[in-house]
Amino acid sequence: MLVIGAGPAGLAAARAAASHGVNVVLVDLQANPGGQIWRHDVRKSAPAAARLAVAEMRARSNLHWLPQAQVVATAPGRVLIEEAGLVREIEYGALVLATGARELLLPFPGWTLPGVSGAGALQALTKQGWPIAGKRVLLAGSGPLLLASAATLRRHGAQVLAICEQAPDAALMAFASQLWRWPGKLLQAAALRTRLAGVAYRRASWVRAAHGDERVREVEIESARGIERIACDQVAVGYGLVPNTELAAQLGCALELDGRHPRVRVDERLMTSVDGVYAAGEACGIGGVDVARVEGAMAGHAAAGADDAARALHPRRRHARAFADLLPRYFDLRDDVRKLAEPTTLVCRCEDVALAQLQGYSDARAAKLATRCGMGSCQGRICGTALTELGLLVPATRAHAARPPVFPTRLASLAAAGSYLDRSCSERTFLTESKGSV
Ligand SMILES: Cc1cc2nc3c(=O)[nH]c(=O)nc-3n(C[C@H](O)[C@H](O)[C@H](O)COP(=O)(O)OP(=O)(O)OC[C@H]3O[C@@H](n4cnc5c(N)ncnc54)[C@H](O)[C@@H]3O)c2cc1C
């Protein structure tokens, strides 16, 4: 069995499947297991739950961990992986997609200035040693990730100026009033509040523009009080998360809309519409770490044929998903943040494509062919997602909407990935430097 993604969902899936004696290969493009929330922090040891999950993974002789292995293409029964400069193919009997989510970034004037980044992105960079100590950082956007990110930055010595949350006060109060049903979340919120004591949490406010010369010097904040300029060294903006569905789409798994963005459709055993392919965690809809862990375990059990063990976890899943359902309701994005980009604002940062150039294209392929939007190193992950949120692109939910490779790859991988384009191909004559089977 193959598990793609070693975040909380993938780790739980691999462990659950291995507990039934199945041989499991767990791959992740990162050097360390843990995914986004348990990303290796150079200054702080991982939380107990993460240490336990990783220790259990390493203790199992039938669970093989492949770090820095990037899955670039998938086809029924096989995946193509780039690992340590090699192209490798792995064949699988069952597959669990635990590919997580990415940040939703929305363009605004000045967002391409050095010093402006995603909120989760700055958190990730900081954990990996990016020098943030002493820097004046303003965070903005929406959702609980802003608080988690701010707490990490502060722990690493940043001067957090403020957190600007676009949601209105009433929505935030209503959200907080529900938290008693999830005591773990309540504790987490209280802990974050303590760690962020003294940091202004500005409700109903958002970044309008960033200003600077060679890098950001000032940020413009809008709220009911009007427009205010704040001097800063770094601006970190994130409007929540969006599921990573490219591999699932490539495999032909049905996707469905979760708000404006696609997620992988699964049944109650976490199986996708493709037989033997399961999905868990953020890929099936943004839900947070509790959802990821329980769904990972369910998918692992189900993929190993232990349906009873998977079914026993249903109540936990339902409870965790009920919390996840609150997030879009209370952190719903206001239209103001979708209207910030000006005609000259670059939307595709990789290929320098401005908003005005994209008017009139609602199909990603047509926009790509005419403007090169989405053809750079992010492969449309940032601009495509932003344009979908802005309502300018129709979200691609059809099966096989994503073509290989899913990441920019070496030429050898591209040559090999070619055969993954032809789904009717039964002959396996493509280039591989090594081959394994699980
Ligand atoms: C930038 C960022 C920061 C976050 N920080 C926090 C936080 O501080 N606190 C919090 O509560 N939540 C945070 N979250 C939310 C967090 O992602 C979830 O709560 C939880 O980690 C989801 O678990 P998961 O296993 O579903 O996905 P993830 O943890 O995202 O794990 C998915 C894994 O799949 C791997 N992967 C994806 N595609 C491929 C591929 N093609 N080949 C190989 N590997 C692949 C990725 O490298 C990743 O390790 C963050 C999310 C993001 C995007």
PDBQT file of the ligand as one rigid body, heavy atoms in Angstrom, charges set to zero:
ROOT
HETATM    1  C1  LIG A 501       1.484  26.595   5.330  1.00  0.00    +0.000 C 
HETATM    2  C2  LIG A 501       0.557  25.957   6.347  1.00  0.00    +0.000 A 
HETATM    3  C3  LIG A 501       0.819  26.109   7.719  1.00  0.00    +0.000 A 
HETATM    4  C4  LIG A 501      -0.049  25.528   8.643  1.00  0.00    +0.000 A 
HETATM    5  N1  LIG A 501       0.211  25.729   9.981  1.00  0.00    +0.000 NA
HETATM    6  C5  LIG A 501      -0.672  25.258  10.897  1.00  0.00    +0.000 A 
HETATM    7  C6  LIG A 501      -0.494  25.496  12.298  1.00  0.00    +0.000 A 
HETATM    8  O1  LIG A 501       0.476  26.116  12.708  1.00  0.00    +0.000 OA
HETATM    9  N2  LIG A 501      -1.422  25.019  13.157  1.00  0.00    +0.000 N 
HETATM   10  C7  LIG A 501      -2.523  24.322  12.729  1.00  0.00    +0.000 A 
HETATM   11  O2  LIG A 501      -3.355  23.926  13.549  1.00  0.00    +0.000 OA
HETATM   12  N3  LIG A 501      -2.707  24.054  11.423  1.00  0.00    +0.000 NA
HETATM   13  C8  LIG A 501      -1.823  24.518  10.510  1.00  0.00    +0.000 A 
HETATM   14  N4  LIG A 501      -2.042  24.278   9.172  1.00  0.00    +0.000 N 
HETATM   15  C9  LIG A 501      -3.193  23.441   8.817  1.00  0.00    +0.000 C 
HETATM   16  C10 LIG A 501      -2.686  21.999   8.769  1.00  0.00    +0.000 C 
HETATM   17  O3  LIG A 501      -2.252  21.777   7.461  1.00  0.00    +0.000 OA
HETATM   18  C11 LIG A 501      -3.703  20.941   9.098  1.00  0.00    +0.000 C 
HETATM   19  O4  LIG A 501      -4.325  21.199  10.302  1.00  0.00    +0.000 OA
HETATM   20  C12 LIG A 501      -3.102  19.530   9.147  1.00  0.00    +0.000 C 
HETATM   21  O5  LIG A 501      -1.714  19.540   9.162  1.00  0.00    +0.000 OA
HETATM   22  C13 LIG A 501      -3.538  18.796   7.928  1.00  0.00    +0.000 C 
HETATM   23  O6  LIG A 501      -2.933  17.536   7.891  1.00  0.00    +0.000 OA
HETATM   24  P1  LIG A 501      -2.834  16.728   6.524  1.00  0.00    +0.000 P 
HETATM   25  O7  LIG A 501      -2.075  15.499   6.851  1.00  0.00    +0.000 OA
HETATM   26  O8  LIG A 501      -4.177  16.604   5.911  1.00  0.00    +0.000 OA
HETATM   27  O9  LIG A 501      -1.994  17.659   5.541  1.00  0.00    +0.000 OA
HETATM   28  P2  LIG A 501      -0.538  18.282   5.642  1.00  0.00    +0.000 P 
HETATM   29  O10 LIG A 501      -0.083  18.448   7.027  1.00  0.00    +0.000 OA
HETATM   30  O11 LIG A 501      -0.570  19.488   4.758  1.00  0.00    +0.000 OA
HETATM   31  O12 LIG A 501       0.392  17.170   4.948  1.00  0.00    +0.000 OA
HETATM   32  C14 LIG A 501       0.363  16.904   3.565  1.00  0.00    +0.000 C 
HETATM   33  C15 LIG A 501       1.712  16.378   3.165  1.00  0.00    +0.000 C 
HETATM   34  O13 LIG A 501       1.637  15.898   1.822  1.00  0.00    +0.000 OA
HETATM   35  C16 LIG A 501       2.849  16.170   1.187  1.00  0.00    +0.000 C 
HETATM   36  N5  LIG A 501       2.610  16.167  -0.262  1.00  0.00    +0.000 N 
HETATM   37  C17 LIG A 501       1.660  16.847  -0.948  1.00  0.00    +0.000 A 
HETATM   38  N6  LIG A 501       1.741  16.584  -2.251  1.00  0.00    +0.000 NA
HETATM   39  C18 LIG A 501       2.773  15.717  -2.403  1.00  0.00    +0.000 A 
HETATM   40  C19 LIG A 501       3.362  15.086  -3.538  1.00  0.00    +0.000 A 
HETATM   41  N7  LIG A 501       2.887  15.285  -4.793  1.00  0.00    +0.000 N 
HETATM   42  N8  LIG A 501       4.420  14.256  -3.347  1.00  0.00    +0.000 NA
HETATM   43  C20 LIG A 501       4.896  14.025  -2.085  1.00  0.00    +0.000 A 
HETATM   44  N9  LIG A 501       4.383  14.604  -0.982  1.00  0.00    +0.000 NA
HETATM   45  C21 LIG A 501       3.324  15.433  -1.142  1.00  0.00    +0.000 A 
HETATM   46  C22 LIG A 501       3.264  17.535   1.739  1.00  0.00    +0.000 C 
HETATM   47  O14 LIG A 501       4.675  17.732   1.636  1.00  0.00    +0.000 OA
HETATM   48  C23 LIG A 501       2.791  17.447   3.192  1.00  0.00    +0.000 C 
HETATM   49  O15 LIG A 501       3.829  17.057   4.075  1.00  0.00    +0.000 OA
HETATM   50  C24 LIG A 501      -1.184  24.805   8.224  1.00  0.00    +0.000 A 
HETATM   51  C25 LIG A 501      -1.420  24.656   6.847  1.00  0.00    +0.000 A 
HETATM   52  C26 LIG A 501      -0.571  25.223   5.908  1.00  0.00    +0.000 A 
HETATM   53  C27 LIG A 501      -0.852  25.040   4.422  1.00  0.00    +0.000 C 
ENDROOT
TORSDOF 0
